[in-house]
């Protein structure tokens, strides 16, 4: 698993990527799995509890700012907020 993350960080650090493209790539890297996981759970309450728990655990880990962006904002955001909006629409 560590090899995978090392590869991802090397791809992100390529100088071809502009700063905005790098940010978009990192957000997509976290948001897509969160949305896929959300599609398999029907209960909004359960999704929000899982998202809050995951955000609390991730916040307590000594990760870099980029990994907090990927998992905290993108993954938990797409897992919780969007699910309630789609369900109520």
HELIX and SHEET records of a PDB file:
HELIX    1   1 UNK A    2  UNK A   12  1                                  11    
HELIX    2   2 UNK A   19  UNK A   38  1                                  20    
HELIX    3   3 UNK A   44  UNK A   60  1                                  17    
HELIX    4   4 UNK A   65  UNK A   68  1                                   4    
HELIX    5   5 UNK A   69  UNK A   75  3                                   7    
HELIX    6   6 UNK A   76  UNK A   88  1                                  13    
END                                                                             
